[in-house]
Amino acid sequence: MALTIEVNADQQSHAIDSARLKKAARLILRDAGVTSAEVSIAIVCDQRMHELNRQYLQHDYPTDVLSFVLARDERAKSLDGEIIASSDYAAREALRYGWTTDDELLLYIIHGCLHLVGYDDTTAQANSAMRAAESRYLQHFGLEHRFQS
């Protein structure tokens, strides 16, 4: 059983620290008890994220991150999923929150991976739990969460 995490940077605007993103995903998967996983992480530009949002969510705008569970078997503790994040979006938000594009992208991958393992953010209580988990994982990288106001 293995945790296979692949990173594909399908954009040219920003250098991507693939090892850091893989480390975050692996940490979350292990903490969730996942023993076998194939997770694809794609870093894309805003234009591609906009297309994906229209295709899958009927949203006519780019967002920060999308995540898709492709297969999950609770009994086997296995998971296949995909996380897609926009580096352009991350660069804009990083300026807003006063940290690097890499740090913002790390937050997106943490957020997306938390969705893969079952976290939700559709209610106030669930959102609070999601933010607390994000903060815990950011601390592994020496970062404090930069909450939206």
Buried (B, 14 or more C-beta within 10 A) or exposed (E): EEBEBEBEBEBEBBEBBBEBBBBBBBBBBEEBEBBBBBBBBBBBBBEBBBEBBEEEEEBEEBBBBBBBEEEBEEEEBBBBBBBBBBBBBBBBBBEEBEBBBBBBBBBBBBBBBBBBBEBEBEEEEEEEBBBEBBBBBBEEBEBEBBEEE
